[in-house]
Amino acid sequence: MAKFNPFKFMQEVRQETNKVTWPSRKETGITTAMVFVFAAAAAIFFLLADQVIRIAVTLVLGIGT
């Protein structure tokens, strides 16, 4: 079994980190904004779907008349 060499490990980590393509600040901001927009759209969609289902169940069961 090979011995663990922390110095060599850190060199390999640094080499792999240099291979990563990091997003720019602009790309990060745009992506973050898109996540918030789609999360809000999904929340509105599910709110409306829930209300439609609630109204349909209320009408079918005759609750609240």
The first five atom37 places (N, CA, C, CB, O) and aatype in JSON, in Angstrom:
{
  "aatype": [12, 0, 11, 13, 2, 14, 13, 11, 13, 12, 5, 6, 19, 1, 5, 6, 16, 2, 11, 19, 16, 17, 14, 15, 1, 11, 6, 16, 7, 9, 16, 16, 0, 12, 19, 13, 19, 13, 0, 0, 0, 0, 0, 9, 13, 13, 10, 10, 0, 3, 5, 19, 9, 1, 9, 0, 19, 16, 10, 19, 10, 7, 9, 7, 16],
  "atom_mask": [
    [1, 1, 1, 1, 1],
    [1, 1, 1, 1, 1],
    [1, 1, 1, 1, 1],
    [1, 1, 1, 1, 1],
    [1, 1, 1, 1, 1],
    [1, 1, 1, 1, 1],
    [1, 1, 1, 1, 1],
    [1, 1, 1, 1, 1],
    [1, 1, 1, 1, 1],
    [1, 1, 1, 1, 1],
    [1, 1, 1, 1, 1],
    [1, 1, 1, 1, 1],
    [1, 1, 1, 1, 1],
    [1, 1, 1, 1, 1],
    [1, 1, 1, 1, 1],
    [1, 1, 1, 1, 1],
    [1, 1, 1, 1, 1],
    [1, 1, 1, 1, 1],
    [1, 1, 1, 1, 1],
    [1, 1, 1, 1, 1],
    [1, 1, 1, 1, 1],
    [1, 1, 1, 1, 1],
    [1, 1, 1, 1, 1],
    [1, 1, 1, 1, 1],
    [1, 1, 1, 1, 1],
    [1, 1, 1, 1, 1],
    [1, 1, 1, 1, 1],
    [1, 1, 1, 1, 1],
    [1, 1, 1, 0, 1],
    [1, 1, 1, 1, 1],
    [1, 1, 1, 1, 1],
    [1, 1, 1, 1, 1],
    [1, 1, 1, 1, 1],
    [1, 1, 1, 1, 1],
    [1, 1, 1, 1, 1],
    [1, 1, 1, 1, 1],
    [1, 1, 1, 1, 1],
    [1, 1, 1, 1, 1],
    [1, 1, 1, 1, 1],
    [1, 1, 1, 1, 1],
    [1, 1, 1, 1, 1],
    [1, 1, 1, 1, 1],
    [1, 1, 1, 1, 1],
    [1, 1, 1, 1, 1],
    [1, 1, 1, 1, 1],
    [1, 1, 1, 1, 1],
    [1, 1, 1, 1, 1],
    [1, 1, 1, 1, 1],
    [1, 1, 1, 1, 1],
    [1, 1, 1, 1, 1],
    [1, 1, 1, 1, 1],
    [1, 1, 1, 1, 1],
    [1, 1, 1, 1, 1],
    [1, 1, 1, 1, 1],
    [1, 1, 1, 1, 1],
    [1, 1, 1, 1, 1],
    [1, 1, 1, 1, 1],
    [1, 1, 1, 1, 1],
    [1, 1, 1, 1, 1],
    [1, 1, 1, 1, 1],
    [1, 1, 1, 1, 1],
    [1, 1, 1, 0, 1],
    [1, 1, 1, 1, 1],
    [1, 1, 1, 0, 1],
    [1, 1, 1, 1, 1]
  ],
  "atom_positions": [
    [[0.84, -1.18, 0.0], [0.0, 0.0, 0.0], [0.89, 1.25, 0.0], [-0.96, 0.0, 1.22], [1.84, 1.34, 0.78]],
    [[0.57, 2.2, -0.87], [1.38, 3.42, -1.0], [1.16, 4.33, 0.2], [1.04, 4.16, -2.3], [0.07, 4.39, 0.77]],
    [[2.23, 5.04, 0.57], [2.13, 5.99, 1.67], [1.42, 7.25, 1.19], [3.53, 6.34, 2.23], [1.52, 7.65, 0.03]],
    [[0.71, 7.86, 2.11], [0.0, 9.1, 1.81], [0.98, 10.26, 1.9], [-1.19, 9.31, 2.79], [1.66, 10.44, 2.91]],
    [[1.04, 11.04, 0.82], [1.93, 12.2, 0.79], [1.05, 13.45, 0.67], [2.96, 12.1, -0.4], [0.52, 13.73, -0.41]],
    [[0.91, 14.2, 1.75], [0.03, 15.38, 1.72], [0.49, 16.44, 0.71], [-0.04, 16.0, 3.1], [-0.35, 17.11, 0.09]],
    [[1.79, 16.6, 0.53], [2.3, 17.6, -0.41], [1.91, 17.24, -1.84], [3.82, 17.72, -0.3], [1.46, 18.1, -2.6]],
    [[2.08, 15.98, -2.2], [1.7, 15.53, -3.55], [0.19, 15.65, -3.74], [2.16, 14.08, -3.79], [-0.27, 16.04, -4.81]],
    [[-0.57, 15.31, -2.7], [-2.02, 15.42, -2.77], [-2.44, 16.86, -3.06], [-2.66, 14.92, -1.47], [-3.3, 17.1, -3.91]],
    [[-1.85, 17.82, -2.35], [-2.19, 19.23, -2.56], [-1.8, 19.7, -3.97], [-1.49, 20.1, -1.51], [-2.5, 20.51, -4.57]],
    [[-0.68, 19.19, -4.5], [-0.3, 19.53, -5.87], [-1.35, 19.02, -6.86], [1.09, 18.95, -6.2], [-1.73, 19.73, -7.79]],
    [[-1.8, 17.8, -6.65], [-2.8, 17.22, -7.55], [-4.13, 17.97, -7.45], [-3.01, 15.73, -7.23], [-4.81, 18.18, -8.46]],
    [[-4.5, 18.37, -6.24], [-5.73, 19.15, -6.06], [-5.62, 20.47, -6.8], [-6.02, 19.4, -4.55], [-6.56, 20.89, -7.47]],
    [[-4.48, 21.12, -6.7], [-4.27, 22.4, -7.38], [-4.33, 22.23, -8.9], [-2.92, 23.02, -6.97], [-4.89, 23.08, -9.59]],
    [[-3.77, 21.15, -9.42], [-3.81, 20.89, -10.85], [-5.25, 20.68, -11.32], [-2.95, 19.66, -11.2], [-5.65, 21.2, -12.36]],
    [[-6.0, 19.93, -10.57], [-7.4, 19.68, -10.95], [-8.23, 20.95, -10.84], [-8.01, 18.57, -10.05], [-9.11, 21.18, -11.67]],
    [[-7.97, 21.78, -9.84], [-8.7, 23.04, -9.68], [-8.43, 23.97, -10.85], [-8.31, 23.72, -8.37], [-9.32, 24.72, -11.26]],
    [[-7.23, 23.94, -11.39], [-6.91, 24.78, -12.54], [-7.65, 24.35, -13.8], [-5.4, 24.76, -12.8], [-7.79, 25.14, -14.73]],
    [[-8.13, 23.11, -13.85], [-8.86, 22.61, -15.01], [-10.32, 23.04, -15.01], [-8.77, 21.1, -15.06], [-10.99, 22.96, -16.03]],
    [[-10.8, 23.49, -13.86], [-12.21, 23.86, -13.73], [-12.48, 25.16, -14.48], [-12.61, 24.01, -12.25], [-11.68, 26.1, -14.4]],
    [[-13.59, 25.22, -15.2], [-14.01, 26.45, -15.87], [-15.0, 27.15, -14.95], [-14.64, 26.16, -17.28], [-16.15, 26.73, -14.81]],
    [[-14.56, 28.22, -14.33], [-15.39, 28.94, -13.37], [-16.28, 29.95, -14.1], [-14.52, 29.64, -12.31], [-15.81, 30.6, -15.04]],
    [[-17.54, 30.09, -13.69], [-18.41, 31.09, -14.33], [-18.0, 32.5, -13.93], [-19.88, 30.83, -13.95], [-17.44, 32.74, -12.87]],
    [[-18.31, 33.43, -14.83], [-18.02, 34.83, -14.52], [-19.08, 35.37, -13.56], [-17.97, 35.69, -15.82], [-20.09, 34.71, -13.3]],
    [[-18.83, 36.56, -13.05], [-19.79, 37.18, -12.13], [-21.13, 37.41, -12.84], [-19.23, 38.52, -11.57], [-22.19, 37.23, -12.25]],
    [[-21.06, 37.82, -14.12], [-22.28, 38.07, -14.9], [-23.08, 36.78, -15.09], [-21.92, 38.69, -16.27], [-24.3, 36.77, -14.91]],
    [[-22.4, 35.69, -15.45], [-23.08, 34.41, -15.64], [-23.72, 33.92, -14.34], [-22.09, 33.35, -16.16], [-24.83, 33.39, -14.35]],
    [[-23.02, 34.11, -13.23], [-23.55, 33.72, -11.93], [-24.8, 34.53, -11.59], [-22.49, 33.89, -10.84], [-25.78, 33.98, -11.1]],
    [[-24.76, 35.83, -11.85], [-25.93, 36.68, -11.57], [-27.12, 36.31, -12.43], [0.0, 0.0, 0.0], [-28.24, 36.24, -11.93]],
    [[-26.89, 36.07, -13.72], [-27.98, 35.69, -14.62], [-28.59, 34.36, -14.2], [-27.47, 35.61, -16.07], [-29.82, 34.21, -14.17]],
    [[-27.74, 33.4, -13.88], [-28.23, 32.09, -13.47], [-29.02, 32.18, -12.17], [-27.07, 31.11, -13.31], [-30.06, 31.52, -12.03]],
    [[-28.55, 32.97, -11.23], [-29.26, 33.15, -9.96], [-30.62, 33.79, -10.2], [-28.43, 34.01, -8.99], [-31.62, 33.36, -9.62]],
    [[-30.67, 34.81, -11.05], [-31.94, 35.46, -11.35], [-32.91, 34.48, -12.02], [-31.71, 36.68, -12.26], [-34.11, 34.49, -11.72]],
    [[-32.4, 33.64, -12.92], [-33.26, 32.66, -13.58], [-33.84, 31.67, -12.58], [-32.48, 31.91, -14.67], [-35.0, 31.28, -12.69]],
    [[-33.04, 31.26, -11.61], [-33.54, 30.34, -10.58], [-34.68, 30.99, -9.8], [-32.4, 29.93, -9.62], [-35.7, 30.34, -9.56]],
    [[-34.52, 32.25, -9.41], [-35.58, 32.93, -8.67], [-36.84, 33.1, -9.52], [-35.09, 34.3, -8.19], [-37.95, 32.92, -9.02]],
    [[-36.68, 33.44, -10.79], [-37.83, 33.62, -11.68], [-38.58, 32.31, -11.85], [-37.38, 34.16, -13.06], [-39.81, 32.28, -11.73]],
    [[-37.87, 31.22, -12.13], [-38.53, 29.94, -12.32], [-39.14, 29.41, -11.03], [-37.55, 28.92, -12.87], [-40.19, 28.77, -11.07]],
    [[-38.52, 29.67, -9.89], [-39.1, 29.27, -8.61], [-40.4, 30.04, -8.36], [-38.09, 29.51, -7.46], [-41.37, 29.45, -7.88]],
    [[-40.42, 31.33, -8.67], [-41.64, 32.12, -8.5], [-42.72, 31.64, -9.47], [-41.34, 33.61, -8.73], [-43.89, 31.55, -9.09]],
    [[-42.35, 31.34, -10.71], [-43.32, 30.85, -11.69], [-43.9, 29.51, -11.24], [-42.66, 30.69, -13.09], [-45.11, 29.29, -11.37]],
    [[-43.07, 28.63, -10.72], [-43.56, 27.34, -10.24], [-44.48, 27.54, -9.04], [-42.38, 26.43, -9.85], [-45.5, 26.85, -8.94]],
    [[-44.15, 28.45, -8.15], [-44.99, 28.71, -6.98], [-46.37, 29.23, -7.42], [-44.31, 29.73, -6.04], [-47.39, 28.81, -6.88]],
    [[-46.39, 30.15, -8.38], [-47.66, 30.69, -8.88], [-48.46, 29.59, -9.58], [-47.42, 31.86, -9.85], [-49.67, 29.49, -9.37]],
    [[-47.8, 28.77, -10.4], [-48.48, 27.68, -11.07], [-49.14, 26.74, -10.07], [-47.51, 26.91, -11.96], [-50.31, 26.4, -10.21]],
    [[-48.39, 26.31, -9.05], [-48.95, 25.37, -8.08], [-50.01, 26.02, -7.21], [-47.84, 24.8, -7.21], [-50.94, 25.34, -6.77]],
    [[-49.91, 27.32, -6.95], [-50.97, 28.02, -6.22], [-52.26, 27.99, -7.04], [-50.55, 29.49, -5.92], [-53.33, 27.67, -6.51]],
    [[-52.16, 28.32, -8.32], [-53.35, 28.32, -9.18], [-53.92, 26.91, -9.34], [-53.02, 28.9, -10.56], [-55.14, 26.72, -9.28]],
    [[-53.06, 25.92, -9.54], [-53.52, 24.54, -9.68], [-54.23, 24.09, -8.4], [-52.34, 23.6, -10.0], [-55.27, 23.44, -8.46]],
    [[-53.67, 24.44, -7.25], [-54.29, 24.07, -5.97], [-55.66, 24.73, -5.82], [-53.38, 24.47, -4.8], [-56.6, 24.09, -5.34]],
    [[-55.77, 25.99, -6.21], [-57.06, 26.68, -6.1], [-58.11, 26.07, -7.02], [-56.88, 28.17, -6.42], [-59.26, 25.91, -6.62]],
    [[-57.72, 25.71, -8.24], [-58.65, 25.09, -9.18], [-59.12, 23.74, -8.63], [-57.98, 24.9, -10.57], [-60.31, 23.43, -8.68]],
    [[-58.2, 22.95, -8.13], [-58.57, 21.65, -7.56], [-59.48, 21.83, -6.34], [-57.32, 20.85, -7.17], [-60.44, 21.09, -6.17]],
    [[-59.17, 22.82, -5.49], [-60.0, 23.09, -4.31], [-61.43, 23.46, -4.72], [-59.39, 24.21, -3.47], [-62.39, 22.97, -4.13]],
    [[-61.55, 24.33, -5.72], [-62.87, 24.74, -6.19], [-63.62, 23.55, -6.79], [-62.75, 25.87, -7.23], [-64.81, 23.38, -6.53]],
    [[-62.93, 22.74, -7.58], [-63.58, 21.57, -8.19], [-64.06, 20.59, -7.13], [-62.61, 20.87, -9.15], [-65.17, 20.08, -7.23]],
    [[-63.25, 20.31, -6.13], [-63.64, 19.38, -5.07], [-64.8, 19.95, -4.26], [-62.45, 19.06, -4.14], [-65.71, 19.22, -3.89]],
    [[-64.77, 21.25, -4.0], [-65.85, 21.88, -3.26], [-67.16, 21.78, -4.02], [-65.52, 23.34, -2.99], [-68.2, 21.51, -3.43]],
    [[-67.12, 22.0, -5.35], [-68.33, 21.9, -6.15], [-68.86, 20.46, -6.22], [-68.07, 22.43, -7.54], [-70.07, 20.23, -6.12]],
    [[-67.95, 19.52, -6.39], [-68.36, 18.12, -6.51], [-68.95, 17.6, -5.19], [-67.17, 17.25, -6.93], [-69.95, 16.89, -5.21]],
    [[-68.34, 17.94, -4.08], [-68.81, 17.44, -2.78], [-69.91, 18.3, -2.18], [-67.65, 17.35, -1.83], [-70.54, 17.89, -1.2]],
    [[-70.14, 19.47, -2.72], [-71.18, 20.35, -2.2], [-70.84, 20.96, -0.86], [0.0, 0.0, 0.0], [-71.74, 21.28, -0.09]],
    [[-69.58, 21.11, -0.58], [-69.14, 21.68, 0.7], [-69.17, 23.21, 0.57], [-67.68, 21.18, 1.08], [-68.81, 23.76, -0.47]],
    [[-69.6, 23.87, 1.59], [-69.55, 25.33, 1.62], [-70.74, 26.01, 0.97], [0.0, 0.0, 0.0], [-70.68, 27.2, 0.68]],
    [[-71.83, 25.28, 0.75], [-73.02, 25.93, 0.18], [-74.04, 26.21, 1.26], [-73.66, 25.05, -0.9], [-75.1, 26.75, 0.98]]
  ]
}
